[in-house]
Amino acid sequence: MAFRLVSTPALRSTSRMILAQQPMGLVKIHSSVSNHSAIATPKPDRLHGSYHWDIERAASIALVPLIGGQLVYGASPVLDTLLGVVLPIHLHIGWDACITDYFNKRRSVVLNKIMTATLWASTTGVLVGCYQFNTNDIGLTEFISRLWA
């Protein structure tokens, strides 16, 4: 009986169709999109790929000895300068990842551009402010120690 079901033409054509199916990655999901030229593939960018990840990890790891060194040695112009550069870079990378995740270029083009421009302007402002604070005032480490006292 089972042999007779397999040999029926309907089951044979169904089994051929199952075997001839494409992998899920190649299946066309949205049938309403017929023009494939409208979908642009981004160009590969090494700075936004593996180097981006390396810079992010290096900034995160560099903050540990910088903060520890300032706790041990106190206020130092060299450590204040390094903290005034590494901390804004670390914050910029983190906020950039948030903007990329929640305000995607494909979904909200204008809002993504506004958020990215605001991020760059605020990062530049923070870097200039840290420089001014370290050179013309008491420095970041002394400021934080006075806040805690």
C-alpha positions as CSV (number, residue, x, y, z in Angstrom):
1,M,0.0,0.0,0.0
2,A,2.8,2.5,0.9
3,F,4.6,1.6,-2.3
4,R,1.5,2.4,-4.3
5,L,1.1,5.9,-2.7
6,V,4.7,6.8,-3.5
7,S,4.3,5.8,-7.1
8,T,1.3,8.1,-7.7
9,P,2.1,11.1,-10.0
10,A,0.9,13.7,-7.5
11,L,3.3,12.6,-4.8
12,R,6.1,12.2,-7.2
13,S,5.8,15.8,-8.5
14,T,5.5,17.1,-4.9
15,S,8.7,15.2,-3.9
16,R,10.5,16.6,-6.9
17,M,9.4,20.1,-6.0
18,I,10.6,19.7,-2.4
19,L,14.0,18.5,-3.6
20,A,14.3,21.3,-6.2
21,Q,13.6,24.1,-3.7
22,Q,16.1,26.9,-3.2
23,P,17.7,27.5,0.2
24,M,15.7,30.0,2.4
25,G,18.3,32.8,1.8
26,L,17.6,32.8,-1.9
27,V,13.8,32.7,-1.7
28,K,12.1,35.8,-2.8
29,I,10.1,36.9,0.2
30,H,8.5,40.2,-0.9
31,S,6.7,39.5,-4.2
32,S,5.6,43.1,-4.5
33,V,9.2,44.2,-5.2
34,S,9.9,43.5,-8.9
35,N,12.6,45.9,-9.7
36,H,15.9,44.6,-8.1
37,S,17.8,47.7,-9.2
38,A,16.0,49.7,-6.5
39,I,17.7,47.7,-3.8
40,A,21.2,49.0,-3.3
41,T,23.9,46.9,-1.7
42,P,26.2,49.0,0.5
43,K,29.8,49.1,-0.6
44,P,32.2,47.2,1.8
45,D,34.0,49.6,4.1
46,R,36.9,48.3,6.2
47,L,36.7,51.2,8.6
48,H,33.1,50.3,9.4
49,G,33.9,46.6,9.5
50,S,36.6,44.9,11.4
51,Y,38.6,48.1,12.1
52,H,35.5,49.7,13.6
53,W,35.2,46.8,16.0
54,D,38.9,46.9,16.9
55,I,38.8,50.7,17.6
56,E,35.7,50.2,19.8
57,R,37.3,47.4,21.8
58,A,40.6,49.4,22.1
59,A,38.8,52.5,23.4
60,S,36.8,50.4,25.9
61,I,39.9,48.6,27.2
62,A,42.0,51.8,27.3
63,L,39.5,53.4,29.7
64,V,40.2,50.9,32.4
65,P,43.9,51.8,33.0
66,L,43.2,55.5,32.4
67,I,40.6,55.6,35.2
68,G,42.6,53.4,37.4
69,G,45.7,55.5,36.9
70,Q,43.9,58.6,37.8
71,L,42.5,57.0,41.0
72,V,46.0,55.9,42.0
73,Y,48.1,58.9,40.9
74,G,45.6,61.7,41.1
75,A,45.4,64.6,38.7
76,S,47.9,64.4,35.9
77,P,47.9,66.5,32.7
78,V,48.8,63.5,30.5
79,L,46.1,61.2,32.0
80,D,43.5,64.1,31.8
81,T,44.4,64.6,28.1
82,L,44.1,60.9,27.3
83,L,40.8,60.7,29.2
84,G,39.5,63.8,27.4
85,V,40.1,62.0,24.0
86,V,39.3,58.4,24.7
87,L,36.1,58.9,26.6
88,P,34.4,61.0,23.9
89,I,35.5,58.6,21.3
90,H,34.1,55.7,23.3
91,L,30.8,57.6,23.8
92,H,30.6,58.5,20.1
93,I,31.0,54.9,19.0
94,G,28.3,53.7,21.4
95,W,25.8,56.4,20.4
96,D,26.6,55.8,16.7
97,A,25.6,52.1,17.2
98,C,22.4,53.2,18.9
99,I,21.5,55.6,16.0
100,T,22.3,52.8,13.5
101,D,20.1,50.3,15.3
102,Y,17.1,52.5,16.1
103,F,17.2,55.2,13.3
104,N,18.1,53.1,10.3
105,K,19.1,54.8,7.1
106,R,16.6,52.8,5.1
107,R,13.6,53.4,7.3
108,S,14.0,57.0,8.4
109,V,16.4,58.8,6.1
110,V,15.9,62.4,7.4
111,L,15.9,61.5,11.1
112,N,19.1,59.4,10.6
113,K,20.9,62.3,9.0
114,I,19.7,64.7,11.8
115,M,20.7,62.3,14.5
116,T,24.1,61.6,12.9
117,A,24.8,65.3,12.4
118,T,23.8,66.0,16.0
119,L,26.1,63.2,17.2
120,W,29.1,64.6,15.3
121,A,28.5,68.1,16.5
122,S,28.1,67.1,20.1
123,T,31.3,64.8,19.9
124,T,33.2,67.7,18.5
125,G,31.9,70.0,21.2
126,V,32.8,67.6,23.9
127,L,36.3,67.1,22.5
128,V,36.8,70.9,22.4
129,G,35.3,71.3,25.8
130,C,37.6,68.7,27.3
131,Y,40.6,70.4,25.7
132,Q,39.6,73.8,27.1
133,F,38.8,72.4,30.5
134,N,42.1,70.6,30.7
135,T,44.2,73.5,29.5
136,N,42.5,76.5,31.0
137,D,40.9,75.1,34.1
138,I,41.5,72.5,36.8
139,G,41.3,69.4,34.6
140,L,38.9,66.5,34.5
141,T,40.4,64.4,37.3
142,E,40.5,67.3,39.8
143,F,37.0,68.3,38.8
144,I,35.6,64.8,39.4
145,S,37.5,64.6,42.8
146,R,36.0,67.9,43.9
147,L,32.5,66.7,42.9
148,W,32.9,63.6,45.1
149,A,34.3,65.5,48.0
